[in-house]
Amino acid sequence: MAKRRKRRISAAARPRRRPAAPRVRQTSGTKKTTLALLERELDAARRQLREALEQQTATSEVLRVISNSAGELEPVFQALMSNAVRLCEAKFGVLYQNEGGRFRMAAAHDVPPPFALARSRRGLFHPAPGSPVDQVMKTRRTVQIADVAATRAYAERHPTIVEAVELGGVRTSLSVPMLKENEVIGVIIIYRQEVRPFSDRQVALLTNFAHQAVIAIENARLLNELRRRTTDLSEALEQQTATSGVLRVISSSSGELAPVFESLLASAKHLCGAEFGIIFLREGMRGSISQRFSLLSLQIMK
């Protein structure tokens, strides 16, 4: 009896096992749905990787052009615009530079010929009120217009907007400021000929290209300033050397004027880039009929 009680107690003390959850059997349809979902996620990941690689390649290309441009902006702008239009899936694009509140088309890619011709003929222009460039100037921010043909500027028939819509076929535009110390020094605009807004990724990409354009402009400015200073220093050194040479001839001439004038005229001709030079000496009283000029020295380029 005692053994039976112990068995009952020990059996009662054991924790009861929970019934196992019923297994869900995956049908062939469920497996296909899961597989399709995984394939879509894989395709999306591959697409993002490909886009990131393309962006990195484009950025590297633009920076390489900047480093090799020797201060020339045109090749930089062309490389920048071609990559921006391609990667942002735009139809064409334009880069405008700000020159005292008026804008000039500095670079373009795949612009329809009638629109390009109209802009090149116009030259510098003031942005139309409410136009993409005008909004960027006022806000210093990126401006996207879903349908340029539905804007007030087009309704009021402002010439630059009419050219864009009717000659360029513009519908959607994305405008990004080129900022230097919070000042708009230019605007990059890419266009689509259908109403299809640009994605956030494309906005960020074009903003990055705008930053690179500012770097290129500043790089060109610094290089040109360095060249100008180097040229000024070289000219100053040449002038100082020439002056020293003339003074040396004067000190050793023993009163003879001919060698002094020869040295002076030779230096002047060289420094001024002249083909020849002549020194005349006026003789006689000022205003006198008898005054005449004597040829003192003649230098002809050999």
PATOR-251098 format. One record per residue (C-alpha): residue number from 1; x, z negated, y. Coordinates in nm, 2 decimals, decimal comma. Layout:
BEGIN
(NUM (X Z Y)),
...
***
This chain:
BEGIN
(1 (0,00 0,00 0,00)),
(2 (0,28 -0,09 0,24)),
(3 (0,45 0,25 0,17)),
(4 (0,13 0,44 0,25)),
(5 (0,08 0,25 0,58)),
(6 (0,44 0,33 0,68)),
(7 (0,38 0,70 0,60)),
(8 (0,06 0,71 0,81)),
(9 (0,24 0,53 1,10)),
(10 (0,53 0,76 1,09)),
(11 (0,30 1,07 1,07)),
(12 (0,10 0,94 1,37)),
(13 (0,42 0,88 1,57)),
(14 (0,53 1,23 1,54)),
(15 (0,46 1,45 1,84)),
(16 (0,20 1,71 1,78)),
(17 (0,32 2,07 1,81)),
(18 (0,15 2,29 2,06)),
(19 (0,00 2,60 1,92)),
(20 (0,22 2,90 1,99)),
(21 (0,10 3,14 2,26)),
(22 (-0,05 3,45 2,12)),
(23 (0,19 3,74 2,13)),
(24 (0,09 4,03 2,36)),
(25 (0,14 4,35 2,18)),
(26 (0,26 4,63 2,41)),
(27 (0,07 4,94 2,36)),
(28 (0,23 5,28 2,40)),
(29 (0,06 5,32 2,74)),
(30 (0,20 4,99 2,87)),
(31 (0,55 5,09 2,77)),
(32 (0,51 5,43 2,94)),
(33 (0,40 5,26 3,26)),
(34 (0,69 5,02 3,26)),
(35 (0,94 5,30 3,19)),
(36 (0,79 5,51 3,47)),
(37 (0,82 5,21 3,71)),
(38 (1,19 5,15 3,61)),
(39 (1,26 5,52 3,66)),
(40 (1,11 5,51 4,01)),
(41 (1,31 5,21 4,10)),
(42 (1,63 5,38 3,97)),
(43 (1,55 5,69 4,16)),
(44 (1,50 5,49 4,48)),
(45 (1,83 5,31 4,42)),
(46 (2,01 5,64 4,37)),
(47 (1,86 5,79 4,68)),
(48 (1,96 5,49 4,89)),
(49 (2,31 5,51 4,75)),
(50 (2,33 5,88 4,82)),
(51 (2,20 5,83 5,18)),
(52 (2,45 5,55 5,24)),
(53 (2,73 5,77 5,11)),
(54 (2,62 6,06 5,33)),
(55 (2,61 5,83 5,64)),
(56 (2,95 5,69 5,57)),
(57 (3,09 6,04 5,52)),
(58 (2,94 6,16 5,85)),
(59 (3,06 5,86 6,04)),
(60 (3,41 5,91 5,90)),
(61 (3,40 6,28 6,00)),
(62 (3,30 6,20 6,35)),
(63 (3,57 5,93 6,39)),
(64 (3,83 6,17 6,25)),
(65 (3,73 6,44 6,50)),
(66 (3,75 6,18 6,78)),
(67 (4,11 6,09 6,67)),
(68 (4,21 6,45 6,66)),
(69 (4,03 6,58 6,97)),
(70 (4,31 6,49 7,22)),
(71 (4,05 6,40 7,47)),
(72 (3,83 6,71 7,42)),
(73 (3,46 6,61 7,40)),
(74 (3,31 6,94 7,28)),
(75 (3,42 6,93 6,92)),
(76 (3,32 6,56 6,89)),
(77 (2,97 6,63 7,03)),
(78 (2,93 6,93 6,80)),
(79 (3,02 6,73 6,49)),
(80 (2,81 6,44 6,60)),
(81 (2,50 6,65 6,66)),
(82 (2,52 6,85 6,34)),
(83 (2,54 6,54 6,13)),
(84 (2,26 6,37 6,33)),
(85 (2,02 6,66 6,29)),
(86 (2,10 6,69 5,92)),
(87 (2,09 6,33 5,81)),
(88 (1,78 6,25 6,02)),
(89 (1,59 6,55 5,89)),
(90 (1,53 6,69 6,24)),
(91 (1,48 7,05 6,33)),
(92 (1,73 7,05 6,62)),
(93 (1,90 6,81 6,87)),
(94 (2,05 6,79 7,22)),
(95 (2,30 6,56 7,38)),
(96 (2,25 6,51 7,76)),
(97 (2,51 6,35 7,99)),
(98 (2,41 6,16 8,30)),
(99 (2,57 6,29 8,62)),
(100 (2,45 6,08 8,91)),
(101 (2,09 6,05 8,79)),
(102 (2,06 6,41 8,69)),
(103 (2,12 6,54 8,34)),
(104 (2,32 6,82 8,19)),
(105 (2,30 6,96 7,84)),
(106 (2,65 6,88 7,70)),
(107 (2,59 6,97 7,34)),
(108 (2,32 7,11 7,11)),
(109 (2,26 7,20 6,75)),
(110 (2,02 7,45 6,61)),
(111 (1,82 7,47 6,93)),
(112 (1,57 7,76 6,94)),
(113 (1,73 8,04 7,15)),
(114 (1,45 8,06 7,42)),
(115 (1,47 7,68 7,48)),
(116 (1,85 7,68 7,49)),
(117 (1,85 7,97 7,74)),
(118 (1,60 7,79 7,96)),
(119 (1,80 7,47 7,96)),
(120 (2,13 7,65 8,03)),
(121 (1,98 7,83 8,32)),
(122 (1,83 7,51 8,46)),
(123 (2,17 7,33 8,46)),
(124 (2,13 6,98 8,61)),
(125 (1,78 6,85 8,62)),
(126 (1,58 6,54 8,71)),
(127 (1,39 6,39 8,41)),
(128 (1,01 6,43 8,44)),
(129 (0,81 6,11 8,50)),
(130 (0,71 5,98 8,16)),
(131 (0,94 6,21 7,97)),
(132 (1,16 6,08 7,69)),
(133 (1,47 6,09 7,91)),
(134 (1,29 5,92 8,20)),
(135 (1,17 5,64 7,97)),
(136 (1,52 5,59 7,82)),
(137 (1,66 5,57 8,18)),
(138 (1,40 5,30 8,28)),
(139 (1,41 5,09 7,97)),
(140 (1,76 5,15 7,83)),
(141 (1,60 5,15 7,49)),
(142 (1,53 5,40 7,21)),
(143 (1,21 5,59 7,27)),
(144 (1,01 5,78 7,00)),
(145 (0,72 6,00 7,09)),
(146 (0,50 6,10 6,80)),
(147 (0,36 6,40 6,98)),
(148 (0,52 6,53 7,30)),
(149 (0,24 6,78 7,34)),
(150 (0,00 6,49 7,39)),
(151 (0,20 6,32 7,67)),
(152 (0,10 6,30 8,04)),
(153 (0,42 6,49 8,14)),
(154 (0,31 6,79 7,94)),
(155 (-0,05 6,77 8,06)),
(156 (0,08 6,77 8,42)),
(157 (0,29 7,08 8,33)),
(158 (0,63 6,95 8,42)),
(159 (0,87 7,24 8,37)),
(160 (1,12 7,06 8,14)),
(161 (0,85 6,93 7,91)),
(162 (0,67 7,26 7,90)),
(163 (1,00 7,43 7,80)),
(164 (1,04 7,18 7,52)),
(165 (0,69 7,22 7,38)),
(166 (0,63 7,59 7,44)),
(167 (0,98 7,73 7,40)),
(168 (1,13 7,48 7,15)),
(169 (0,81 7,40 6,96)),
(170 (0,87 7,03 7,00)),
(171 (0,62 6,78 6,87)),
(172 (0,80 6,46 6,77)),
(173 (1,11 6,34 6,95)),
(174 (1,35 6,05 6,91)),
(175 (1,56 5,96 7,21)),
(176 (1,85 5,71 7,20)),
(177 (2,05 5,60 7,50)),
(178 (2,43 5,62 7,52)),
(179 (2,51 5,29 7,69)),
(180 (2,83 5,18 7,85)),
(181 (2,81 4,83 8,01)),
(182 (2,43 4,86 8,00)),
(183 (2,44 5,18 8,20)),
(184 (2,29 5,50 8,05)),
(185 (2,57 5,76 8,06)),
(186 (2,38 6,00 7,83)),
(187 (2,09 6,05 7,59)),
(188 (2,08 6,19 7,24)),
(189 (1,75 6,35 7,15)),
(190 (1,65 6,50 6,81)),
(191 (1,33 6,69 6,76)),
(192 (1,08 6,79 6,49)),
(193 (0,84 7,08 6,52)),
(194 (0,57 6,89 6,35)),
(195 (0,41 6,55 6,42)),
(196 (0,61 6,33 6,18)),
(197 (0,77 6,01 6,33)),
(198 (1,13 5,92 6,23)),
(199 (1,19 5,62 6,00)),
(200 (1,36 5,30 6,10)),
(201 (1,66 5,40 5,90)),
(202 (1,69 5,73 6,09)),
(203 (1,65 5,54 6,42)),
(204 (1,94 5,31 6,33)),
(205 (2,15 5,61 6,22)),
(206 (2,10 5,80 6,55)),
(207 (2,18 5,48 6,74)),
(208 (2,51 5,46 6,55)),
(209 (2,58 5,82 6,65)),
(210 (2,51 5,73 7,01)),
(211 (2,77 5,45 6,99)),
(212 (3,02 5,70 6,86)),
(213 (2,95 5,94 7,15)),
(214 (3,02 5,66 7,40)),
(215 (3,35 5,58 7,21)),
(216 (3,45 5,95 7,24)),
(217 (3,37 5,96 7,61)),
(218 (3,57 5,65 7,68)),
(219 (3,86 5,77 7,46)),
(220 (3,87 6,10 7,65)),
(221 (3,86 5,92 7,99)),
(222 (4,15 5,70 7,89)),
(223 (4,36 5,99 7,76)),
(224 (4,30 6,20 8,07)),
(225 (4,39 5,90 8,29)),
(226 (4,71 5,85 8,09)),
(227 (4,80 6,21 8,13)),
(228 (4,73 6,21 8,50)),
(229 (4,95 5,90 8,55)),
(230 (5,23 6,05 8,34)),
(231 (5,21 6,37 8,55)),
(232 (5,21 6,17 8,88)),
(233 (5,51 5,97 8,76)),
(234 (5,70 6,29 8,65)),
(235 (5,63 6,45 8,99)),
(236 (5,74 6,14 9,18)),
(237 (6,06 6,13 8,97)),
(238 (6,13 6,50 9,04)),
(239 (6,07 6,45 9,41)),
(240 (6,30 6,15 9,42)),
(241 (6,57 6,34 9,23)),
(242 (6,54 6,64 9,47)),
(243 (6,56 6,41 9,78)),
(244 (6,87 6,25 9,64)),
(245 (7,02 6,59 9,57)),
(246 (6,96 6,70 9,93)),
(247 (7,10 6,38 10,07)),
(248 (7,41 6,42 9,85)),
(249 (7,47 6,77 9,99)),
(250 (7,42 6,65 10,34)),
(251 (7,68 6,37 10,30)),
(252 (7,93 6,62 10,16)),
(253 (7,86 6,92 10,38)),
(254 (8,10 6,83 10,66)),
(255 (7,85 6,95 10,92)),
(256 (7,78 7,28 10,74)),
(257 (7,41 7,36 10,75)),
(258 (7,40 7,65 10,50)),
(259 (7,46 7,45 10,18)),
(260 (7,21 7,18 10,30)),
(261 (6,94 7,44 10,37)),
(262 (7,01 7,62 10,04)),
(263 (6,97 7,29 9,85)),
(264 (6,66 7,19 10,04)),
(265 (6,49 7,52 10,00)),
(266 (6,57 7,54 9,63)),
(267 (6,42 7,20 9,57)),
(268 (6,11 7,28 9,77)),
(269 (6,06 7,60 9,59)),
(270 (6,09 7,44 9,25)),
(271 (5,87 7,14 9,32)),
(272 (5,59 7,34 9,48)),
(273 (5,59 7,61 9,22)),
(274 (5,66 7,89 9,47)),
(275 (5,81 8,23 9,40)),
(276 (6,04 8,23 9,70)),
(277 (6,10 8,04 10,02)),
(278 (6,24 8,11 10,37)),
(279 (6,37 7,88 10,64)),
(280 (6,35 8,01 11,00)),
(281 (6,50 7,84 11,31)),
(282 (6,33 7,90 11,64)),
(283 (6,56 7,96 11,94)),
(284 (6,48 7,96 12,30)),
(285 (6,23 7,76 12,52)),
(286 (5,88 7,69 12,39)),
(287 (5,65 7,95 12,53)),
(288 (5,94 8,16 12,65)),
(289 (5,92 8,54 12,59)),
(290 (6,28 8,53 12,49)),
(291 (6,23 8,29 12,20)),
(292 (6,32 8,43 11,86)),
(293 (6,36 8,31 11,50)),
(294 (6,68 8,33 11,30)),
(295 (6,68 8,36 10,92)),
(296 (6,87 8,05 10,80)),
(297 (6,81 8,05 10,43)),
(298 (6,64 8,26 10,17)),
(299 (6,55 8,16 9,81)),
(300 (6,40 8,42 9,57)),
(301 (6,29 8,33 9,22)),
(302 (6,52 8,47 8,96)),
***
